[in-house]
Amino acid sequence: MQGSQNDLGTLLHAWRDRLSPVDVGFPLDPSRRTAGLRREELAMLAGLSVDYVVRLEQGRATRPSSQVAASLARALQLSDSERDHLFVVAGLLPPSPREVSEHIPPGVQRLLARLGEVPLAVFTASWDLVTWSPLWAALQGEPVPKGPGRNLLRAVFSEGALDGGEQRIVVRSGSSAGFEASLVADLRRVHGRYPGDVGVRTLVTDLLESSERFRELWESGVVGEHQSERKVVRTDLAGDIELDCDVLSVAGSDLRIVVYTAATGSEAAEKLDFLRVAAVAAVGASYAAPPDASGV
């Protein structure tokens, strides 16, 4: 199944060269000599070390994990066909359409880059966090690298797992009980849509065993879709901010884009502007020192 030793590196280099930095959210720099992405920029976007990206492109690393391949496909804004080809060349089975997808289509990624000045995050159909904007992290707190907090239902229903953004929400337009019921009804709909997805089955099984509240809601049999609401988010830098939280769906992939907005000229908008400055500064510091993850 795997291609020649150089196929993977050649493809990654070509896909990196064709991708405009503007389309991934980097500012336009007229003095920039590189038309596409630099290796360190791809590494940062994919959560890998620069050394590992170099080894992949040079053919010294040829068998990335499926998680790394998926991260590269998202960072390079590949189409579904290109993503599948990347998996094949890397000696991996492409994701099945019967599984919950974590892949973000290129058009959606460009849209997200242009909406980067608002707090937004992308979740899978089963509410696993895939990516987020710098302002989302400034508002909600930097998501944990791994663990139950990266899945919204685990964060809400697993004892001791609630951290980050959900912990910062102090007021909702609806009740907390209604929020929980909405999430479980939404998960039941996803469970019916993806009956063969191992991750969804494991999520349901784990929560049935660990949470009496989840079990009660699941056994009610209610099916629905999680709705938007207004929230008050408590931040360290700007205090309490009242915002509209809307959930947008991506047709064909069941991805959820969660976006926080405030009316122009409002006190909440001014507080978001203040957080935006902090977020830009944090991104600049992160870019100056790329991550040193092994990528394997």
VENJO-V244544 format. One record per pair of residues at least 24 apart in sequence whose ideal C-beta (glycine too) atoms are under 10 Angstrom apart, sorted by the first residue. I is the first residue (numbers start at 0). J is the second residue. D is the distance in whole Angstrom. If there is no record, write none. Layout:
i = [I;I]
j = [J;J]
d = [D;D]
This chain:
i = [0;0;0;0;0;0;0;1;1;1;1;1;1;1;2;2;2;2;2;2;3;3;3;4;4;4;4;5;5;5;5;6;6;6;6;6;6;7;7;7;7;7;7;7;7;7;7;7;7;7;8;8;8;8;8;8;8;8;8;8;8;9;9;9;10;10;10;10;10;10;10;10;10;10;11;11;11;11;11;11;11;11;11;11;11;12;12;12;12;12;12;13;14;14;14;14;14;14;14;14;14;15;15;15;15;15;15;15;17;17;18;18;18;18;18;18;18;19;19;19;20;21;21;21;22;22;22;22;22;22;22;22;23;23;23;23;23;23;23;23;24;24;24;24;24;24;24;24;24;24;24;25;25;25;25;26;35;36;36;36;38;39;39;39;40;40;40;41;41;41;41;42;42;42;42;42;42;42;43;43;43;43;43;43;43;44;44;44;44;44;44;44;45;45;45;45;45;45;45;45;45;45;46;46;46;46;46;46;46;46;46;47;47;47;47;47;47;47;47;47;48;48;48;48;48;48;48;49;49;49;49;50;50;50;50;51;51;51;51;51;52;52;54;54;55;55;60;60;60;61;61;61;62;62;62;62;63;63;63;63;63;64;64;64;64;65;65;65;65;65;66;66;66;67;67;67;67;67;68;68;69;69;69;69;69;70;70;70;70;71;72;72;72;73;73;73;73;73;73;73;73;73;74;74;74;75;75;76;76;76;76;76;76;76;76;77;77;77;77;77;78;78;78;78;79;79;79;79;81;95;95;95;96;97;97;97;97;97;98;98;98;98;98;98;98;98;99;99;99;99;99;99;99;99;99;99;99;99;99;99;99;99;100;100;100;100;100;100;100;100;100;101;101;101;101;101;101;101;101;102;102;102;103;103;103;103;103;103;104;104;104;104;104;106;107;107;107;107;107;107;110;110;110;111;111;114;114;114;115;115;115;115;116;116;116;116;116;117;117;117;117;117;117;117;118;118;118;118;118;118;118;118;118;118;118;118;118;118;119;119;119;119;119;119;119;120;120;120;120;120;120;120;121;121;121;121;121;121;121;122;122;122;122;122;122;122;122;122;122;123;123;123;123;123;123;123;123;123;123;124;124;124;124;124;124;124;124;124;124;124;124;124;124;124;125;125;125;125;125;125;125;125;125;125;125;125;125;125;125;125;125;126;126;126;126;126;126;126;126;126;126;126;126;126;126;127;127;127;127;127;127;128;128;128;128;129;129;131;131;132;132;132;132;132;133;133;133;133;133;133;133;133;133;133;134;134;134;134;134;134;134;134;134;134;135;135;135;135;135;136;136;136;136;136;136;136;137;137;137;137;137;137;137;137;137;137;137;137;137;137;137;138;138;138;138;138;138;138;138;138;138;138;138;138;138;139;139;139;139;139;139;139;139;139;139;140;140;140;140;140;140;140;141;144;147;147;150;150;150;150;151;151;151;151;151;151;152;152;152;152;152;152;152;152;152;152;152;153;153;153;153;153;153;155;155;155;155;155;155;155;156;156;156;156;156;156;156;156;156;156;156;156;156;156;157;157;157;157;157;158;158;160;164;164;164;164;166;167;167;167;167;167;167;167;167;168;168;168;168;168;168;168;169;169;169;169;169;170;170;170;170;170;170;170;171;171;171;171;171;172;172;172;172;172;172;172;172;172;173;173;173;173;173;176;176;177;177;178;178;178;178;179;179;179;179;179;180;180;180;180;180;180;180;181;181;181;181;181;181;181;182;182;182;182;183;183;183;183;183;183;183;183;183;183;183;183;183;184;184;184;184;184;184;184;184;184;185;185;185;185;185;185;185;185;186;186;186;186;186;186;187;187;187;187;187;187;187;188;188;188;188;188;188;189;189;189;190;190;191;192;193;224;224;225;225;227;227;229;230;231;232;232;232;234;234;234;234;234;235;235;236;236;236;236;236;237;237;237;237;237;237;237;237;237;238;238;238;239;239;240;240;240;240;240;240;240;240;240;241;241;241;241;242;242;242;242;243]
j = [86;87;88;89;90;91;92;61;62;87;88;89;90;91;61;84;87;88;89;90;58;61;88;57;58;59;61;56;57;58;61;58;61;84;87;88;89;55;56;58;60;61;62;63;68;71;85;88;89;90;52;53;54;55;56;57;58;59;60;61;88;56;58;88;55;56;71;75;77;81;84;85;88;89;38;41;52;55;56;63;71;75;85;88;89;38;41;52;55;56;57;75;41;71;72;74;75;76;77;81;85;40;41;52;56;71;74;75;75;76;44;74;75;76;77;105;108;76;109;112;112;109;112;113;76;105;108;109;110;111;112;113;74;75;76;108;109;111;112;115;108;109;111;112;113;114;115;116;132;133;282;112;115;282;286;279;75;74;75;76;289;286;289;290;74;286;289;71;74;75;289;71;74;289;290;291;292;294;74;282;285;286;288;289;290;70;71;73;74;75;76;130;69;70;71;72;73;74;75;290;292;294;70;71;73;74;130;144;290;292;294;71;74;289;290;291;292;293;294;295;289;290;291;292;293;294;295;289;290;291;294;291;292;293;294;291;292;293;294;295;289;294;294;295;89;294;89;294;295;88;89;90;89;90;91;295;89;90;91;294;295;89;91;294;295;89;91;92;93;94;101;294;295;91;292;293;294;295;93;94;94;100;101;102;129;101;129;130;294;294;101;102;103;101;102;103;104;105;108;121;129;130;103;108;130;105;108;103;104;105;106;107;108;109;112;102;103;104;105;108;102;104;105;106;104;105;251;252;105;193;195;196;193;192;193;194;195;196;123;124;193;195;196;197;198;199;123;124;125;126;127;189;192;193;196;197;198;199;202;252;253;254;124;129;193;196;249;251;252;253;254;125;127;128;129;130;198;252;254;129;252;254;129;130;249;252;254;256;249;250;251;252;254;249;247;249;251;252;254;256;247;249;256;256;258;256;258;260;275;278;279;282;271;272;275;278;279;242;258;259;260;261;271;275;164;232;240;242;244;257;258;259;260;261;271;274;275;278;245;247;256;257;258;259;260;151;164;255;256;257;258;259;247;249;252;254;255;256;257;149;150;151;225;246;253;254;255;256;257;150;151;189;196;198;199;252;253;254;255;185;186;188;189;190;192;193;196;199;248;249;252;253;254;255;150;151;152;185;186;189;190;192;193;196;198;199;201;202;203;253;255;150;151;152;153;154;155;182;185;186;189;202;225;255;257;151;152;153;198;199;202;154;163;164;257;254;255;164;257;258;259;275;278;282;274;275;277;278;279;280;281;282;283;285;259;271;272;274;275;277;278;279;281;282;164;257;258;259;278;163;164;274;277;278;281;282;234;235;236;237;271;273;274;275;276;277;278;279;280;281;282;164;167;232;234;236;237;240;242;259;270;271;274;275;278;163;164;165;166;167;168;232;234;257;259;164;165;166;167;232;234;235;281;292;205;209;198;202;205;206;182;185;186;225;255;257;179;182;183;185;186;202;203;205;206;210;213;202;205;206;209;210;213;179;182;183;206;210;212;213;182;183;202;205;206;207;209;210;211;212;213;214;216;217;205;206;209;210;213;209;210;209;230;232;257;259;233;230;231;232;233;234;235;239;240;228;230;231;232;233;242;244;230;231;232;233;239;229;230;231;232;233;239;241;228;229;230;231;244;226;227;228;229;230;231;241;243;244;226;227;228;229;230;212;216;226;228;225;226;228;230;210;212;213;215;216;212;215;216;219;221;223;225;216;221;223;224;225;226;228;213;216;223;225;210;212;213;214;215;216;217;218;219;221;222;223;225;216;217;219;220;221;222;223;224;225;221;222;223;224;225;226;246;255;213;216;217;222;223;225;216;217;219;220;221;222;223;221;222;223;224;225;253;222;224;253;217;222;222;253;253;248;255;255;257;257;258;259;259;267;259;267;270;270;271;273;274;277;274;277;270;273;274;276;277;266;267;269;270;271;272;273;274;277;266;270;273;267;270;265;266;267;268;269;270;271;273;274;265;266;267;270;267;268;270;271;267]
d = [9;6;9;9;6;8;8;7;8;8;7;7;4;9;9;9;8;4;8;8;9;9;9;10;5;9;6;10;9;5;9;9;9;10;10;5;9;6;8;7;9;6;9;8;9;10;8;5;6;9;10;9;9;6;4;6;5;9;9;8;10;8;9;9;10;9;10;9;10;9;8;7;6;9;9;8;8;6;5;10;7;7;8;9;10;9;10;10;9;5;9;10;9;9;9;9;4;8;7;7;8;8;5;9;8;10;9;7;9;9;10;9;6;6;10;9;10;10;9;10;10;9;7;9;7;8;7;5;10;10;6;9;8;9;7;7;9;9;6;10;9;9;8;4;8;9;5;10;8;9;9;8;10;10;9;10;10;8;8;10;9;8;5;10;9;8;8;8;6;7;10;10;9;6;7;9;9;8;9;10;7;7;10;5;6;8;9;8;4;8;10;9;9;4;5;9;7;4;8;9;9;8;6;10;10;8;10;9;6;6;8;8;9;9;7;10;6;8;4;9;8;7;5;5;6;5;9;6;9;8;10;8;10;9;8;10;8;7;3;7;10;7;9;10;9;8;10;8;8;9;7;8;7;6;8;9;5;9;8;7;7;9;8;9;7;8;5;8;9;8;9;10;10;10;10;10;6;7;9;9;8;9;6;7;9;9;10;10;9;9;9;6;9;8;6;5;10;10;7;9;7;7;10;9;9;9;10;8;8;4;9;9;5;7;9;8;10;9;7;10;9;7;6;10;8;10;9;9;9;10;8;9;10;10;6;8;5;7;10;10;7;7;5;8;8;9;5;5;5;10;8;7;9;5;5;10;6;6;10;9;7;10;8;10;9;10;9;9;5;7;7;10;7;10;5;9;10;9;8;9;7;8;7;7;8;8;6;9;7;10;8;7;8;9;10;6;10;8;7;8;10;10;9;7;10;9;7;10;10;9;10;10;9;9;6;9;9;10;6;7;6;9;8;9;9;9;10;8;9;9;7;4;8;10;7;8;9;9;10;9;6;6;5;7;9;10;8;9;8;5;8;9;10;8;10;6;7;6;8;10;9;7;10;9;10;7;4;8;6;9;10;9;10;9;10;9;7;7;8;9;9;9;5;10;7;7;9;8;9;10;8;4;7;7;7;9;8;9;7;5;8;10;8;7;6;5;10;6;9;9;10;6;4;5;9;9;9;7;8;7;8;9;8;7;10;8;9;9;8;10;9;9;9;9;9;7;9;9;9;9;10;10;8;10;9;8;9;4;7;9;6;5;10;9;8;7;10;6;6;9;5;9;10;10;8;8;9;8;9;9;9;10;10;7;7;9;8;10;8;9;9;9;4;7;9;5;4;9;10;7;10;8;8;6;6;10;9;7;8;6;9;8;6;10;8;6;3;8;9;6;9;7;9;10;9;6;10;8;6;10;9;9;9;9;9;10;9;7;10;10;7;10;10;9;9;9;9;6;8;9;6;7;9;10;6;9;8;7;8;7;9;9;10;6;6;9;9;9;9;9;8;8;10;9;5;10;7;4;9;6;4;9;9;10;8;7;6;7;9;7;8;9;10;8;9;10;9;9;9;5;5;7;9;10;10;10;5;7;6;8;10;9;8;5;7;5;7;8;7;4;9;9;8;8;6;7;6;8;9;10;9;5;4;7;9;10;9;9;8;10;5;9;10;9;9;9;9;8;9;7;10;10;7;8;10;6;10;10;6;8;7;8;10;10;9;6;8;5;6;9;9;8;10;6;10;9;6;10;9;4;6;10;8;7;10;9;9;8;9;8;9;4;6;4;8;8;10;8;6;6;4;9;9;9;9;9;8;10;10;9;9;7;9;7;7;5;8;10;5;7;6;9;10;10;10;7;9;9;7;7;8;9;10;8;10;9;9;10;8;9;7;9;10;8;10;9;7;10;10;10;9;7;6;10;6;10;9;9;4;8;9;5;6;9;10;7;10;9;9;10;8;5;9;10;5;7;10;8;9;8;5;9;6;9;9;8;9]
